[in-house]
Structure formats: C-alpha cells, structure tokens
Amino acid sequence: MVKPGLAAVLALIGAAPAVHWISAYQGGHVHSPDGRWTVSAQAIDPDGEAMRTTAWLAGPGVKRRSLTRFERGLEVRWHGDIGKLVLIERTIHFSRIVVRTLGPREIGPPDRIQADIEQGLAKLRRLGTIGNRIIAFGDSGQCVLAEESGLPPGWREGSYVARSAMFRLDVATGRAVPVKDCPGARID
C-alpha cells in the first residue's frame, strides 16, 4: 500500500498519476499534489430529492467554481503540469470522463474525450440498449479501456453482449484517440 504522502511525491515526479476519490454519500475533499488546489463536494442527503452533488474547485484565484455534478463517486486525477484536471464520475453501471481547467474558467480546446470514446465504441458491434459503460485506466494513466454492454438490437431480454476499445487520452487537447494497447487496463 502506498502512503498518501508518497503517492503525492511519485505523482510530482511523474512515476504515478495522482488519483483521489470523493464519495457522494460521504462528501469530502482532495488536494492536488502541490497543495495549491482542492476539489470538494458536500454529501448528498440520502433522504432528500436530489441524488446528485456538485464538485467544486478552489485554488489560486478561484474561491469556488462548479466543476461537475455526480451521483455516486468521483475519481480525481491531477494533471497540474498542463493545468488540467480529469474527473471520472462512477456509478454502479456507468463511468463518464470530464476534463476541466485548473483556474477560474475553461481555457483551451473544448473537452471531447467522452464523446470520442462513445463514438469509438459505437463503430463496433451494434447494441440495442446500453446497460453498462465501464472505463478502466492503464498503468500510465494516459490510456483507458472502455467497455459497454447491453442487449443486441431488437432484443427485449436475454444475455448482454459487450463491445470494448482502448483509447489514448490527450488531456491537453481534450481528445481520445483509439489505440491497440493500453498496458495494465482491465475490467473484471
């Protein structure tokens, strides 16, 4: 087990991506490896109407900026060297990637990573319904294995079939590019 301080040091030198987690049910906050930025979220009220909470960014020149809404958990991956933050919303059945700028507003090209992944998967075996979408990062944190499963076209019940593909994430440009291999990425 890697201690939190050691993970931050490894992330700063590029040996491991800085990855943190916020549960929507417990709320919480995570700090960037350099300690300058914080992503936080309040816990959802399990008895309330809203089953989603908002992730907020705070840091130099940013008192409180809304990043995204999520309902179960949010994985936070810091890319401070290029001024970006990768957020992965995870539910029981779906994963979704959002890239945000570390700063008061979005700068640079628009984020198309999730759309690129969905379009890449749509070019594979057709599905009539999509019941699951899981995204797993590779060892480098620069690529992902994405898998969707659901019923074949025209089926109302039966066994799910799956389609999967691997993508290299270009966080700086907000794009996902299909690749043949993503070492260390696996979905159990």
Secondary structure as UniProt FT lines:
FT   HELIX           4..12
FT   TURN            13..14
FT   STRAND          18..23
FT   TURN            24..26
FT   STRAND          27..31
FT   TURN            33..34
FT   STRAND          38..41
FT   TURN            46..47
FT   STRAND          53..59
FT   TURN            60..61
FT   STRAND          62..70
FT   STRAND          73..79
FT   HELIX           80..82
FT   STRAND          84..90
FT   STRAND          94..101
FT   HELIX           113..122
FT   STRAND          132..137
FT   TURN            139..140
FT   STRAND          143..150
FT   TURN            153..154
FT   STRAND          161..170
FT   TURN            171..174
FT   STRAND          175..179
FT   TURN            183..184
//
